[in-house]
Amino acid sequence: MGTVDLKEYSALQVTEQEQAEFSVFEGAFWGNVFDSPPTAFACFNPELESSILLEHKRVCAVSANVPEPIDAAISMCGFKLVGPCSPELIDGAERLSEHPKLLVYLNPFGQAD
């Protein structure tokens, strides 16, 4: 089975309005829940403080061992954290995985959740 191009799925396309409203990069998520065992990975924006993410209940890119070092950490929702990332470095990042990556953006904190 080859890799899936997420651009093929219209529900995953982002409008200009959404890009303007959701401008804070949280991280990227990928894997295959149908693998045996299932795989779930994440990388995180190192510029976001864990305390702010926790306050807003955004825990899938936050180490379960906060404030311990991030190396080989598991996130609070069970993703294996592979380290920091940025949206510019994700596209084609086979070093992370050949699985398509979902980049997640949040609205700036302090605005409506």
VMD Tcl script that builds the backbone (N, CA, C; Angstrom):
set m [mol new atoms 339]
animate dup $m
set s [atomselect $m all]
$s set {name element resname resid chain x y z} {
  {N N MET 1 A 0.838 -1.178 0.000}
  {CA C MET 1 A 0.000 0.000 0.000}
  {C C MET 1 A 0.881 1.238 0.000}
  {N N GLY 2 A 0.670 2.151 -0.957}
  {CA C GLY 2 A 1.456 3.373 -1.047}
  {C C GLY 2 A 0.970 4.417 -0.064}
  {N N THR 3 A 1.699 5.502 -0.014}
  {CA C THR 3 A 1.286 6.584 0.874}
  {C C THR 3 A 0.067 7.289 0.307}
  {N N VAL 4 A -0.705 7.856 1.177}
  {CA C VAL 4 A -1.935 8.546 0.808}
  {C C VAL 4 A -1.639 10.039 0.721}
  {N N ASP 5 A -2.118 10.680 -0.323}
  {CA C ASP 5 A -1.978 12.125 -0.451}
  {C C ASP 5 A -3.193 12.766 0.204}
  {N N LEU 6 A -2.988 13.393 1.354}
  {CA C LEU 6 A -4.109 13.981 2.100}
  {C C LEU 6 A -4.774 15.119 1.341}
  {N N LYS 7 A -4.102 15.659 0.332}
  {CA C LYS 7 A -4.690 16.737 -0.468}
  {C C LYS 7 A -5.887 16.242 -1.269}
  {N N GLU 8 A -6.019 14.920 -1.399}
  {CA C GLU 8 A -7.143 14.332 -2.127}
  {C C GLU 8 A -8.451 14.437 -1.347}
  {N N TYR 9 A -8.374 14.665 -0.052}
  {CA C TYR 9 A -9.560 14.685 0.794}
  {C C TYR 9 A -10.037 16.108 1.022}
  {N N SER 10 A -11.171 16.462 0.403}
  {CA C SER 10 A -11.668 17.837 0.477}
  {C C SER 10 A -11.954 18.269 1.918}
  {N N ALA 11 A -12.346 17.347 2.781}
  {CA C ALA 11 A -12.646 17.705 4.173}
  {C C ALA 11 A -11.398 18.165 4.920}
  {N N LEU 12 A -10.220 17.816 4.424}
  {CA C LEU 12 A -8.974 18.205 5.081}
  {C C LEU 12 A -8.362 19.472 4.488}
  {N N GLN 13 A -9.011 20.049 3.485}
  {CA C GLN 13 A -8.489 21.274 2.885}
  {C C GLN 13 A -8.834 22.467 3.770}
  {N N VAL 14 A -7.950 23.426 3.815}
  {CA C VAL 14 A -8.093 24.574 4.701}
  {C C VAL 14 A -8.420 25.812 3.877}
  {N N THR 15 A -9.417 26.555 4.334}
  {CA C THR 15 A -9.793 27.792 3.648}
  {C C THR 15 A -8.886 28.932 4.112}
  {N N GLU 16 A -8.882 30.021 3.374}
  {CA C GLU 16 A -8.098 31.195 3.766}
  {C C GLU 16 A -8.566 31.734 5.114}
  {N N GLN 17 A -9.877 31.717 5.348}
  {CA C GLN 17 A -10.418 32.192 6.625}
  {C C GLN 17 A -9.918 31.316 7.780}
  {N N GLU 18 A -9.915 29.995 7.586}
  {CA C GLU 18 A -9.402 29.093 8.620}
  {C C GLU 18 A -7.923 29.336 8.882}
  {N N GLN 19 A -7.155 29.560 7.818}
  {CA C GLN 19 A -5.732 29.841 7.997}
  {C C GLN 19 A -5.513 31.108 8.807}
  {N N ALA 20 A -6.349 32.103 8.585}
  {CA C ALA 20 A -6.221 33.361 9.329}
  {C C ALA 20 A -6.626 33.177 10.790}
  {N N GLU 21 A -7.679 32.408 11.036}
  {CA C GLU 21 A -8.184 32.224 12.397}
  {C C GLU 21 A -7.334 31.256 13.213}
  {N N PHE 22 A -6.771 30.245 12.565}
  {CA C PHE 22 A -5.993 29.213 13.251}
  {C C PHE 22 A -4.541 29.308 12.770}
  {N N SER 23 A -3.778 30.176 13.399}
  {CA C SER 23 A -2.436 30.512 12.912}
  {C C SER 23 A -1.304 29.999 13.802}
  {N N VAL 24 A -1.637 29.376 14.934}
  {CA C VAL 24 A -0.614 28.899 15.867}
  {C C VAL 24 A -0.373 27.410 15.628}
  {N N PHE 25 A 0.833 27.074 15.172}
  {CA C PHE 25 A 1.173 25.679 14.891}
  {C C PHE 25 A 1.333 24.918 16.203}
  {N N GLU 26 A 0.536 23.856 16.384}
  {CA C GLU 26 A 0.635 23.010 17.574}
  {C C GLU 26 A 1.642 21.883 17.370}
  {N N GLY 27 A 1.530 21.200 16.241}
  {CA C GLY 27 A 2.408 20.071 15.971}
  {C C GLY 27 A 1.868 19.258 14.808}
  {N N ALA 28 A 2.480 18.100 14.599}
  {CA C ALA 28 A 2.047 17.201 13.539}
  {C C ALA 28 A 1.811 15.822 14.139}
  {N N PHE 29 A 0.882 15.095 13.526}
  {CA C PHE 29 A 0.475 13.783 14.037}
  {C C PHE 29 A 0.385 12.820 12.867}
  {N N TRP 30 A 0.808 11.567 13.094}
  {CA C TRP 30 A 0.759 10.554 12.030}
  {C C TRP 30 A 0.868 9.175 12.640}
  {N N GLY 31 A 0.637 8.184 11.813}
  {CA C GLY 31 A 0.746 6.799 12.237}
  {C C GLY 31 A -0.302 5.949 11.552}
  {N N ASN 32 A -0.543 4.779 12.131}
  {CA C ASN 32 A -1.525 3.868 11.571}
  {C C ASN 32 A -2.150 3.082 12.720}
  {N N VAL 33 A -3.378 3.422 13.051}
  {CA C VAL 33 A -4.055 2.747 14.163}
  {C C VAL 33 A -4.459 1.323 13.798}
  {N N PHE 34 A -4.317 0.954 12.509}
  {CA C PHE 34 A -4.661 -0.396 12.085}
  {C C PHE 34 A -3.443 -1.318 12.053}
  {N N ASP 35 A -2.250 -0.753 12.321}
  {CA C ASP 35 A -1.060 -1.591 12.443}
  {C C ASP 35 A -1.207 -2.493 13.659}
  {N N SER 36 A -0.418 -3.543 13.692}
  {CA C SER 36 A -0.407 -4.402 14.868}
  {C C SER 36 A 1.026 -4.487 15.377}
  {N N PRO 37 A 1.382 -3.802 16.437}
  {CA C PRO 37 A 0.537 -2.920 17.247}
  {C C PRO 37 A 0.311 -1.580 16.548}
  {N N PRO 38 A -0.732 -0.852 16.962}
  {CA C PRO 38 A -1.000 0.464 16.371}
  {C C PRO 38 A 0.182 1.414 16.580}
  {N N THR 39 A 0.358 2.344 15.649}
  {CA C THR 39 A 1.408 3.348 15.776}
  {C C THR 39 A 0.777 4.732 15.794}
  {N N ALA 40 A 1.293 5.589 16.648}
  {CA C ALA 40 A 0.805 6.972 16.743}
  {C C ALA 40 A 1.979 7.847 17.166}
  {N N PHE 41 A 2.330 8.797 16.315}
  {CA C PHE 41 A 3.482 9.651 16.554}
  {C C PHE 41 A 3.073 11.109 16.510}
  {N N ALA 42 A 3.878 11.941 17.160}
  {CA C ALA 42 A 3.643 13.383 17.141}
  {C C ALA 42 A 4.972 14.099 17.260}
  {N N CYS 43 A 5.027 15.285 16.683}
  {CA C CYS 43 A 6.110 16.215 16.959}
  {C C CYS 43 A 5.436 17.504 17.400}
  {N N PHE 44 A 6.163 18.364 18.055}
  {CA C PHE 44 A 5.542 19.517 18.707}
  {C C PHE 44 A 6.270 20.810 18.366}
  {N N ASN 45 A 5.556 21.902 18.500}
  {CA C ASN 45 A 6.110 23.235 18.316}
  {C C ASN 45 A 6.871 23.603 19.585}
  {N N PRO 46 A 8.202 23.731 19.521}
  {CA C PRO 46 A 8.968 24.012 20.723}
  {C C PRO 46 A 8.737 25.409 21.278}
  {N N GLU 47 A 8.077 26.276 20.500}
  {CA C GLU 47 A 7.827 27.640 20.961}
  {C C GLU 47 A 6.582 27.742 21.842}
  {N N LEU 48 A 5.766 26.699 21.883}
  {CA C LEU 48 A 4.568 26.709 22.729}
  {C C LEU 48 A 4.904 26.118 24.089}
  {N N GLU 49 A 4.533 26.806 25.127}
  {CA C GLU 49 A 4.787 26.309 26.478}
  {C C GLU 49 A 3.758 25.249 26.848}
  {N N SER 50 A 4.228 24.180 27.475}
  {CA C SER 50 A 3.344 23.088 27.881}
  {C C SER 50 A 2.226 23.572 28.782}
  {N N SER 51 A 2.515 24.515 29.662}
  {CA C SER 51 A 1.494 24.996 30.602}
  {C C SER 51 A 0.326 25.642 29.876}
  {N N ILE 52 A 0.603 26.359 28.790}
  {CA C ILE 52 A -0.477 26.992 28.013}
  {C C ILE 52 A -1.298 25.919 27.314}
  {N N LEU 53 A -0.618 24.916 26.748}
  {CA C LEU 53 A -1.342 23.833 26.084}
  {C C LEU 53 A -2.213 23.071 27.079}
  {N N LEU 54 A -1.677 22.799 28.258}
  {CA C LEU 54 A -2.451 22.099 29.292}
  {C C LEU 54 A -3.665 22.906 29.715}
  {N N GLU 55 A -3.474 24.197 29.877}
  {CA C GLU 55 A -4.578 25.086 30.269}
  {C C GLU 55 A -5.729 25.028 29.268}
  {N N HIS 56 A -5.388 24.865 28.000}
  {CA C HIS 56 A -6.396 24.826 26.934}
  {C C HIS 56 A -6.753 23.391 26.532}
  {N N LYS 57 A -6.340 22.425 27.365}
  {CA C LYS 57 A -6.664 21.007 27.160}
  {C C LYS 57 A -6.176 20.486 25.812}
  {N N ARG 58 A -4.999 20.942 25.382}
  {CA C ARG 58 A -4.342 20.473 24.160}
  {C C ARG 58 A -3.179 19.603 24.597}
  {N N VAL 59 A -3.401 18.306 24.814}
  {CA C VAL 59 A -2.413 17.469 25.487}
  {C C VAL 59 A -1.719 16.435 24.595}
  {N N CYS 60 A -2.122 16.288 23.360}
  {CA C CYS 60 A -1.562 15.214 22.536}
  {C C CYS 60 A -0.146 15.487 22.054}
  {N N ALA 61 A 0.334 16.718 22.174}
  {CA C ALA 61 A 1.724 17.026 21.830}
  {C C ALA 61 A 2.509 17.437 23.076}
  {N N VAL 62 A 1.981 17.099 24.255}
  {CA C VAL 62 A 2.635 17.436 25.529}
  {C C VAL 62 A 3.098 16.143 26.187}
  {N N SER 63 A 4.346 16.121 26.612}
  {CA C SER 63 A 4.897 14.939 27.259}
  {C C SER 63 A 4.137 14.600 28.534}
  {N N ALA 64 A 3.889 13.325 28.736}
  {CA C ALA 64 A 3.256 12.871 29.976}
  {C C ALA 64 A 4.200 13.050 31.153}
  {N N ASN 65 A 5.477 13.304 30.871}
  {CA C ASN 65 A 6.490 13.469 31.906}
  {C C ASN 65 A 6.881 14.923 32.127}
  {N N VAL 66 A 6.002 15.873 31.760}
  {CA C VAL 66 A 6.322 17.292 31.933}
  {C C VAL 66 A 6.718 17.508 33.374}
  {N N PRO 67 A 7.774 18.220 33.697}
  {CA C PRO 67 A 8.697 18.927 32.794}
  {C C PRO 67 A 9.957 18.138 32.487}
  {N N GLU 68 A 9.890 16.831 32.498}
  {CA C GLU 68 A 11.060 15.994 32.210}
  {C C GLU 68 A 11.531 16.201 30.767}
  {N N PRO 69 A 12.755 15.796 30.457}
  {CA C PRO 69 A 13.249 15.913 29.075}
  {C C PRO 69 A 12.347 15.163 28.105}
  {N N ILE 70 A 12.320 15.628 26.886}
  {CA C ILE 70 A 11.400 15.127 25.883}
  {C C ILE 70 A 11.869 13.839 25.207}
  {N N ASP 71 A 13.131 13.476 25.312}
  {CA C ASP 71 A 13.656 12.311 24.599}
  {C C ASP 71 A 12.815 11.065 24.853}
  {N N ALA 72 A 12.347 10.446 23.774}
  {CA C ALA 72 A 11.584 9.195 23.827}
  {C C ALA 72 A 10.366 9.295 24.727}
  {N N ALA 73 A 9.762 10.465 24.780}
  {CA C ALA 73 A 8.600 10.679 25.637}
  {C C ALA 73 A 7.319 10.188 24.966}
  {N N ILE 74 A 6.346 9.945 25.792}
  {CA C ILE 74 A 4.998 9.617 25.339}
  {C C ILE 74 A 4.113 10.805 25.720}
  {N N SER 75 A 3.232 11.203 24.793}
  {CA C SER 75 A 2.360 12.338 25.087}
  {C C SER 75 A 1.254 11.911 26.047}
  {N N MET 76 A 0.546 12.890 26.546}
  {CA C MET 76 A -0.522 12.635 27.506}
  {C C MET 76 A -1.671 11.838 26.902}
  {N N CYS 77 A -1.738 11.724 25.574}
  {CA C CYS 77 A -2.773 10.868 24.985}
  {C C CYS 77 A -2.170 9.691 24.237}
  {N N GLY 78 A -0.920 9.357 24.560}
  {CA C GLY 78 A -0.349 8.112 24.091}
  {C C GLY 78 A 0.454 8.150 22.808}
  {N N PHE 79 A 0.643 9.317 22.204}
  {CA C PHE 79 A 1.474 9.419 21.012}
  {C C PHE 79 A 2.944 9.353 21.416}
  {N N LYS 80 A 3.776 8.719 20.593}
  {CA C LYS 80 A 5.211 8.772 20.826}
  {C C LYS 80 A 5.709 10.104 20.276}
  {N N LEU 81 A 6.289 10.922 21.150}
  {CA C LEU 81 A 6.808 12.220 20.730}
  {C C LEU 81 A 8.208 12.040 20.156}
  {N N VAL 82 A 8.393 12.478 18.908}
  {CA C VAL 82 A 9.680 12.307 18.256}
  {C C VAL 82 A 10.548 13.551 18.371}
  {N N GLY 83 A 10.024 14.609 18.940}
  {CA C GLY 83 A 10.796 15.828 19.141}
  {C C GLY 83 A 10.119 17.043 18.547}
  {N N PRO 84 A 10.847 18.157 18.518}
  {CA C PRO 84 A 10.279 19.396 18.001}
  {C C PRO 84 A 10.170 19.369 16.481}
  {N N CYS 85 A 9.264 20.187 15.955}
  {CA C CYS 85 A 9.114 20.309 14.510}
  {C C CYS 85 A 8.532 21.668 14.177}
  {N N SER 86 A 8.575 21.987 12.907}
  {CA C SER 86 A 7.964 23.208 12.397}
  {C C SER 86 A 7.243 22.854 11.110}
  {N N PRO 87 A 6.228 23.635 10.738}
  {CA C PRO 87 A 5.485 23.294 9.518}
  {C C PRO 87 A 6.371 23.285 8.270}
  {N N GLU 88 A 7.396 24.117 8.245}
  {CA C GLU 88 A 8.272 24.194 7.075}
  {C C GLU 88 A 9.072 22.913 6.876}
  {N N LEU 89 A 9.323 22.171 7.942}
  {CA C LEU 89 A 10.158 20.978 7.849}
  {C C LEU 89 A 9.361 19.673 7.753}
  {N N ILE 90 A 8.044 19.745 7.828}
  {CA C ILE 90 A 7.228 18.527 7.851}
  {C C ILE 90 A 7.016 17.936 6.470}
  {N N ASP 91 A 6.690 18.752 5.482}
  {CA C ASP 91 A 6.387 18.222 4.153}
  {C C ASP 91 A 7.526 17.356 3.652}
  {N N GLY 92 A 7.243 16.122 3.359}
  {CA C GLY 92 A 8.251 15.206 2.841}
  {C C GLY 92 A 9.270 14.771 3.871}
  {N N ALA 93 A 8.934 14.877 5.149}
  {CA C ALA 93 A 9.890 14.511 6.206}
  {C C ALA 93 A 9.883 13.002 6.412}
  {N N GLU 94 A 10.467 12.278 5.473}
  {CA C GLU 94 A 10.504 10.824 5.574}
  {C C GLU 94 A 11.307 10.363 6.788}
  {N N ARG 95 A 12.178 11.225 7.289}
  {CA C ARG 95 A 12.936 10.852 8.478}
  {C C ARG 95 A 11.990 10.604 9.644}
  {N N LEU 96 A 10.823 11.252 9.632}
  {CA C LEU 96 A 9.829 11.040 10.674}
  {C C LEU 96 A 9.029 9.778 10.392}
  {N N SER 97 A 8.598 9.609 9.162}
  {CA C SER 97 A 7.809 8.455 8.760}
  {C C SER 97 A 7.323 8.663 7.344}
  {N N GLU 98 A 7.013 7.565 6.665}
  {CA C GLU 98 A 6.429 7.723 5.336}
  {C C GLU 98 A 4.935 7.998 5.420}
  {N N HIS 99 A 4.332 7.851 6.597}
  {CA C HIS 99 A 2.906 8.132 6.747}
  {C C HIS 99 A 2.628 9.617 6.532}
  {N N PRO 100 A 1.481 9.942 5.935}
  {CA C PRO 100 A 1.105 11.354 5.807}
  {C C PRO 100 A 0.989 11.971 7.198}
  {N N LYS 101 A 1.338 13.231 7.295}
  {CA C LYS 101 A 1.277 13.936 8.569}
  {C C LYS 101 A 0.155 14.957 8.553}
  {N N LEU 102 A -0.592 14.999 9.637}
  {CA C LEU 102 A -1.616 16.023 9.806}
  {C C LEU 102 A -1.015 17.138 10.642}
  {N N LEU 103 A -0.935 18.321 10.064}
  {CA C LEU 103 A -0.442 19.481 10.783}
  {C C LEU 103 A -1.627 20.145 11.466}
  {N N VAL 104 A -1.493 20.428 12.742}
  {CA C VAL 104 A -2.591 20.990 13.521}
  {C C VAL 104 A -2.243 22.415 13.931}
  {N N TYR 105 A -3.184 23.308 13.643}
  {CA C TYR 105 A -3.046 24.716 14.004}
  {C C TYR 105 A -4.172 25.087 14.965}
  {N N LEU 106 A -3.860 25.975 15.893}
  {CA C LEU 106 A -4.812 26.426 16.888}
  {C C LEU 106 A -5.099 27.904 16.664}
  {N N ASN 107 A -6.249 28.349 17.223}
  {CA C ASN 107 A -6.456 29.787 17.214}
  {C C ASN 107 A -5.545 30.389 18.282}
  {N N PRO 108 A -5.104 31.634 18.083}
  {CA C PRO 108 A -4.210 32.226 19.087}
  {C C PRO 108 A -4.853 32.183 20.468}
  {N N PHE 109 A -4.077 31.793 21.461}
  {CA C PHE 109 A -4.590 31.658 22.813}
  {C C PHE 109 A -5.077 33.000 23.323}
  {N N GLY 110 A -6.166 32.953 24.068}
  {CA C GLY 110 A -6.775 34.183 24.556}
  {C C GLY 110 A -7.973 34.574 23.725}
  {N N GLN 111 A -8.113 33.942 22.544}
  {CA C GLN 111 A -9.296 34.169 21.722}
  {C C GLN 111 A -10.250 33.021 21.971}
  {N N ALA 112 A -11.382 33.047 21.344}
  {CA C ALA 112 A -12.389 31.997 21.528}
  {C C ALA 112 A -11.792 30.645 21.221}
  {N N ASP 113 A -12.064 29.644 22.066}
  {CA C ASP 113 A -11.556 28.284 21.860}
  {C C ASP 113 A -12.413 27.534 20.884}
}
mol reanalyze $m
mol bondsrecalc $m
mol representation Tube
mol addrep $m
